[in-house]
């Protein structure tokens, strides 16, 4: 009887991998095969074709396409726009997440809705809104022209459009994280005499650093790859207001496929690097979460009387 009970306990302690769903192996293998085929057709093959077409005429042609003046200007502009828009979105995202997660105030739901607005509005529409506001015939166009301030078809317009389409990423990554953490630690720090900045720097920021980094990665990826809004406000001035996605479109329309795929391969490489960094951040954040989950019960047991 004791042996039967021990065998039953062993089976319950180490369940079969099929117990979770109760599906037979052929169902799982079929689903895996469908997923692999789908990824191969719609992800791996297109990625491989981009690099194949970029290098099909040789490495020399590839390097020439990336080093010609218009391509260099597009690369520099893309990096400049990302370097401006991402830090601004970090400041806004942290401030918005702090306000929403830590405080109750009138208009809180409206602020959350406004943060989600770029997810529901087409990037082309957002670009047209900036044209309506700052264009030559827009609301502020005559005033800007009178003061010799150029926003549309210049770098400021591209930065504004990029900020609009990317500002939800940091905030939306931090809001649920801060809400789940609560405000007990911050309140304890303030009771002990810490200032607001000290509380943020020593309590809040270490708790959200992985979520913040994750949001920055997503924001940067979207900033470098944005096409719709930037296409409307840039004016497509070659060598001046063309970002990398716009430069790819122009080269492709000119049937310069080798150069178009060369610049596209650089964008693809940046996307893959971003994906790799994102994966490393997720792994590191998961490890720290698991270590914290182990340490908390251990500390609780150590605090109990023997």
VOKEDO-394179 format. One line per field, with one value per residue (C-alpha): residue number from 1; x, z, y; residue in three letters. Coordinates in steps of 0.001 Angstrom, whole numbers, plus 524288, in hexadecimal, padded with zeros to 5 digits. Each point is the difference from the previous one (the first is absolute). Layout:
<atoms>
num NUM	... .
c1 X	... .
c3 Z	... .
c2 Y	... .
residuo ALA	... .
</atoms>
This chain:
<atoms>
num 1	2	3	4	5	6	7	8	9	10	11	12	13	14	15	16	17	18	19	20	21	22	23	24	25	26	27	28	29	30	31	32	33	34	35	36	37	38	39	40	41	42	43	44	45	46	47	48	49	50	51	52	53	54	55	56	57	58	59	60	61	62	63	64	65	66	67	68	69	70	71	72	73	74	75	76	77	78	79	80	81	82	83	84	85	86	87	88	89	90	91	92	93	94	95	96	97	98	99	100	101	102	103	104	105	106	107	108	109	110	111	112	113	114	115	116	117	118	119	120	121	122	123	124	125	126	127	128	129	130	131	132	133	134	135	136	137	138	139	140	141	142	143	144	145	146	147	148	149	150	151	152	153	154	155	156	157	158	159	160	161	162	163	164	165	166	167	168	169	170	171	172	173	174	175	176	177	178	179	180	181	182	183	184	185	186	187	188	189	190	191	192	193	194	195	196	197	198	199	200	201	202	203	204	205	206	207	208	209	210	211	212	213	214	215	216	217	218	219	220	221	222	223	224	225	226	227	228	229	230	231	232	233	234	235	236	237	238	239	240	241	242	243	244	245	246	247	248	249	250	251	252	253	254	255	256	257	258	259	260	261	262	263	264	265	266	267	268	269	270	271	272	273	274	275	276	277	278	279	280	281	282	283	284	285	286	287	288	289	290	291	292	293	294	295	296	297	298	299	300	301	302	303	304	305	306 .
c1 80000	80AEF	806EB	7F3C2	7FE62	80E3F	7FEBB	7F3A9	806FC	80B7C	7F6F2	7F960	80CFA	80546	7F4A7	80119	80299	7F337	7F7DA	7FF19	7F7CF	7FCB0	80321	80693	80DE2	7FBBC	7F7B2	80B7D	80929	7F610	7FEAC	80ECA	8015B	7F5BB	806FD	80D37	7FA77	7F944	80C79	807D4	7F6D6	7FD2D	80C55	80C4E	7FEDB	7FD19	80B55	80939	7FB65	802F6	80E36	80107	7FB3A	808AD	80C41	7FC41	8088F	80B7A	8054F	805A1	7F2B3	7FA40	80A03	7FEA0	7F143	801F7	80AB6	7FA7C	7FC80	7F131	80097	80961	7F708	7F43A	80741	80483	7F26B	7F9D3	8098A	7FE6E	7F132	800A4	80A01	7F6CE	7F2C4	80372	8055A	7F45E	7F6BD	80756	7FDDF	7F1A7	7FDE3	80604	7F8A6	7F2FD	801B8	803E7	7F400	7F680	8054A	80304	7F565	7F14D	7FB91	7F50B	8022B	80840	7F819	80092	80ED3	800AA	7F742	80884	80C24	7F9B6	7FBCA	80B9F	7FCD2	7F28E	80326	8066D	80DCE	7FC3B	7F4DD	80924	80928	7F4CD	7FC61	80D89	7FED5	7F2F2	80644	80D76	7FEE0	8006F	7F11E	7FE89	7FBD9	80D9E	805DD	7FF82	805AE	80AF2	8030E	8003F	809FB	807DB	7FD55	7FF52	7F958	7F99A	808FD	80B2A	805FB	7F6F7	7F3ED	805F3	80372	7F242	7F999	8093A	7FD6E	7F15C	80023	809B0	7FC47	7F6D1	80A93	80753	7F3E2	7F836	80B42	80177	7F1DB	7FC2B	80D62	7FED6	7F1E0	803D2	80B1D	7F74E	804D2	80343	80EBE	7FF45	7F722	80959	80B7B	7F8C2	7FC4E	80E66	8034B	803D3	7FD1A	7F81A	80C24	806EF	7F418	7FF5E	80E96	801D0	7F2BD	7F7E3	80A78	806AF	7F2B8	7FC44	80D44	7FD5C	7F281	8059A	80AD1	7F623	7F79A	80BE0	8039F	7F257	7FF55	80D25	7FC5E	7F374	806EE	80A0A	7F620	7F4C7	7FB5B	7F1FF	80059	80DDA	7FC8B	7F55D	807F3	80D6F	7FD9E	808DD	80B56	80B0D	80C15	7F903	7F337	80025	8014A	80439	7F246	7FD30	80D10	7FCD4	7F31D	80688	80A8B	7F5ED	7F77A	80BFC	8022D	80CEF	7FD07	80DC9	8014C	7F20F	80238	80D49	7F9E1	7F49F	809A6	805FD	7F288	7FD94	80CF3	7FC72	7F2F5	806A7	8099E	7F491	7F912	80C30	80177	7F18B	8017F	80BD2	7F881	7F48E	80910	80724	7F358	7FA54	80C06	7FF58	7F17A	8025D	80B2E	7F780	7F4EF	8096A	80623	7F30C	7FB20	80DB8	80060	7F27B	803FC	80C71	7F810	7F730	80389	805D7 .
c3 80000	8038D	7F328	7F81F	80701	7FD8E	7F17E	7FF06	8069A	7F6AF	7F443	80574	802EE	7F231	7F693	7F1E4	7F62C	7F96A	80C53	7FE42	7F3AB	7FE91	7F171	7F903	7FAB0	7F1BA	80301	8063E	7F4E4	7F609	806C2	800D6	7F18D	7FC59	8081E	7F9DD	7F22E	802C1	80589	7F498	7F5B2	80623	807E8	7FD0A	7F136	7FEA8	80918	7F86B	7F30E	804B0	802CD	7F3B4	7F737	80705	7FDC1	7F2EA	7F82A	80920	80C42	7F8A3	7FAAD	80D85	8066A	7F55A	80222	80E9C	7FE99	7F53F	804F8	7FFDC	8076D	80A14	801C2	801CF	80A10	80775	7FFF6	804BB	80B4B	8033E	8006E	8089D	808F3	80200	800A9	808A0	80BB2	7FF55	8000C	80B85	807DF	7FC46	801FC	80D8A	80435	7FAB5	805DD	80D28	8001D	7FBCF	80899	80C5E	800B9	7FEA9	7F912	7F788	7F1A3	8027A	7F6AB	7F5B4	80103	7FE2D	7F403	7FA39	8020F	7F80B	7F52F	7F6D1	80034	7FA2F	7F6BD	7F2FA	7FF28	7F331	806E5	80AB8	7F5A1	7F982	80D1F	800FA	7F21F	803AE	80BCC	7FB1D	7F13B	7F7A0	7FFD6	80DC6	80CA2	803C8	7F252	7FD67	80D63	7FE44	7F27A	804F7	80A66	7F6A3	807C1	7F7BD	805A5	7F49B	7F60F	8099E	80B60	80A8B	7F908	7FED2	80E75	803DF	7F7B7	80571	80DFF	7FDD5	7FA8E	80A21	80CD4	804E5	80075	80C4A	80767	7FC83	80466	80D25	8040D	802F8	80612	8095D	8032E	8036E	808C5	807A6	80786	80D54	7FE3B	7FB6D	80B5D	80992	7FA3C	80124	80E29	802D0	7FAB7	7F1EC	7F609	7F3BC	7F773	8099B	80080	7F13D	7FE4D	80AB5	8006C	7F3BE	7F585	80454	8006C	7F229	7F945	7F7EE	7FBE9	7FCA6	7F7D0	7F92B	7FCAB	7FB14	7F6F4	7FA26	7FEC5	7F925	7F688	7FC1A	7FEEC	7F665	7F7F0	7FF76	7F22B	7FF35	80879	7FBFB	7F1A6	80132	80732	7F9DE	7F23A	7FAAC	7FE04	7FC00	80843	809BE	80559	7FBB1	80AD6	7FD02	7FD61	7F6C3	7F948	7FDAF	7F9AA	7F6E0	7FBD3	7FD9F	7F7DE	7F7E2	7FD8A	80737	806C9	8049D	80738	80521	805BF	80552	80818	80377	804C5	80919	80599	8013A	806F7	8098D	8025C	802A8	8095D	806DD	800FD	805B6	80A2F	8033E	80218	808DD	807F8	80189	8044A	809B4	8056F	80149	80769	80985	801FE	802E3	8094A	8072B	80101	8062D	80952	80574	8052A	80511	8076C	80576	804D7	80609	80772	80622	80D8A	80053 .
c2 80000	8095E	7FCDB	8030A	80CDF	803A1	7FC97	80838	80B67	7FE9D	800A0	80C19	8069F	7FDE1	8019F	7FBE8	80AF1	7FC31	801FA	80EB3	7FF55	7F1BB	8009A	7F4D0	801DF	800C5	80BF1	806F8	7FC51	804B2	80D1E	80153	7FCB6	80A27	80A49	7FCB0	8006D	80CF3	805F8	7FAD7	80586	80D22	802DE	7F839	7FF82	80EB1	8032F	7F748	805BD	80DDA	7FCA8	7F79A	80AF9	809D6	7F7DC	7FA03	80963	7FEC4	8062B	80BA8	803E1	7FE26	808FA	80A46	8004E	80259	80A30	808A0	80DAC	7FEA2	7F324	80597	80BB4	7F701	7F7D0	80BFE	805F7	7F352	7FEFD	80E7A	7FF32	7F3DF	8068E	80B8B	7F957	7F458	807D3	80942	7F46C	7FA36	80C6F	8008E	7F16E	7FFAB	80C3B	7FB14	7F274	805E6	808C8	7F559	7F522	8079C	80A6A	80171	80C53	804FC	7FCF8	7F3ED	7F777	80AA2	8004F	7F136	8013C	80AAB	7F7BA	7F51F	80954	7FD9A	7F170	8029D	80B47	7FD25	805A5	80687	8070C	80497	80566	80731	805F3	80607	8051D	8061F	8067B	80403	7FFCE	80C41	800A3	7FA7A	8064D	80479	80017	80EBE	8032A	7F605	8052F	80DFF	7FC28	7F778	7F39C	7F3B6	7F3FC	7F913	7F98E	80168	7F8A7	805F2	7FACA	7F276	8001A	80451	7F571	7F5A6	80435	7FEF9	7F234	7FAEB	8067F	7F524	7F58E	8041E	80450	7F3DD	7F752	806BF	80285	7F1CC	7FD7B	80B79	7FCB8	7F203	804A4	80945	80BD5	7FA42	8010F	80E22	8039A	7F98D	8077A	80CFB	7FCFB	7FDA1	80D7E	7FD89	80A87	7FD6F	7FF40	7F6F0	7F732	7FF4E	7FDAE	7F5E0	7F936	801D9	7FFF8	7F355	7F949	8040C	7FF97	7F3C4	80477	80D52	7F9FE	7F752	80BD2	8078D	7F4BE	7FF59	80ECA	800A4	7F526	806F2	80D27	7FAC1	7F878	809D1	802C2	8051C	80C3B	8037F	7FE6C	80A64	80A4F	7FDE8	804DE	7F530	8095E	7F725	8017B	808D7	7FA8E	7F1D6	7F603	7F21C	7FAAC	80B62	7FE2B	7F1A7	803D5	809CE	7F65C	7F56D	80915	8033F	7F165	800B2	7F337	7FCDD	80CE8	7FF3E	7F27D	80432	80AE5	7F706	7F5C0	80A11	802E5	7F164	7FE3A	80ACF	7F949	7F2F3	8065B	80685	7F2F3	7F9BC	80ABD	7FEDC	7F14E	801EF	80A16	7F6A4	7F4F7	8089E	80596	7F243	7FB49	80B60	7FDA0	7F198	8031E	809C7	7F620	7F63E	809D4	804F1	7F2D0	7FD13	80CCB	7FD58	7F286	8056A	80A01	7F5AA	7FAF1	7F271 .
residuo UNK	UNK	UNK	UNK	UNK	UNK	UNK	UNK	UNK	UNK	UNK	UNK	UNK	UNK	UNK	UNK	UNK	UNK	UNK	UNK	UNK	UNK	UNK	UNK	UNK	UNK	UNK	UNK	UNK	UNK	UNK	UNK	UNK	UNK	UNK	UNK	UNK	UNK	UNK	UNK	UNK	UNK	UNK	UNK	UNK	UNK	UNK	UNK	UNK	UNK	UNK	UNK	UNK	UNK	UNK	UNK	UNK	UNK	UNK	UNK	UNK	UNK	UNK	UNK	UNK	UNK	UNK	UNK	UNK	UNK	UNK	UNK	UNK	UNK	UNK	UNK	UNK	UNK	UNK	UNK	UNK	UNK	UNK	UNK	UNK	UNK	UNK	UNK	UNK	UNK	UNK	UNK	UNK	UNK	UNK	UNK	UNK	UNK	UNK	UNK	UNK	UNK	UNK	UNK	UNK	UNK	UNK	UNK	UNK	UNK	UNK	UNK	UNK	UNK	UNK	UNK	UNK	UNK	UNK	UNK	UNK	UNK	UNK	UNK	UNK	UNK	UNK	UNK	UNK	UNK	UNK	UNK	UNK	UNK	UNK	UNK	UNK	UNK	UNK	UNK	UNK	UNK	UNK	UNK	UNK	UNK	UNK	UNK	UNK	UNK	UNK	UNK	UNK	UNK	UNK	UNK	UNK	UNK	UNK	UNK	UNK	UNK	UNK	UNK	UNK	UNK	UNK	UNK	UNK	UNK	UNK	UNK	UNK	UNK	UNK	UNK	UNK	UNK	UNK	UNK	UNK	UNK	UNK	UNK	UNK	UNK	UNK	UNK	UNK	UNK	UNK	UNK	UNK	UNK	UNK	UNK	UNK	UNK	UNK	UNK	UNK	UNK	UNK	UNK	UNK	UNK	UNK	UNK	UNK	UNK	UNK	UNK	UNK	UNK	UNK	UNK	UNK	UNK	UNK	UNK	UNK	UNK	UNK	UNK	UNK	UNK	UNK	UNK	UNK	UNK	UNK	UNK	UNK	UNK	UNK	UNK	UNK	UNK	UNK	UNK	UNK	UNK	UNK	UNK	UNK	UNK	UNK	UNK	UNK	UNK	UNK	UNK	UNK	UNK	UNK	UNK	UNK	UNK	UNK	UNK	UNK	UNK	UNK	UNK	UNK	UNK	UNK	UNK	UNK	UNK	UNK	UNK	UNK	UNK	UNK	UNK	UNK	UNK	UNK	UNK	UNK	UNK	UNK	UNK	UNK	UNK	UNK	UNK	UNK	UNK	UNK	UNK	UNK	UNK	UNK	UNK	UNK	UNK	UNK	UNK	UNK	UNK	UNK	UNK	UNK	UNK .
</atoms>
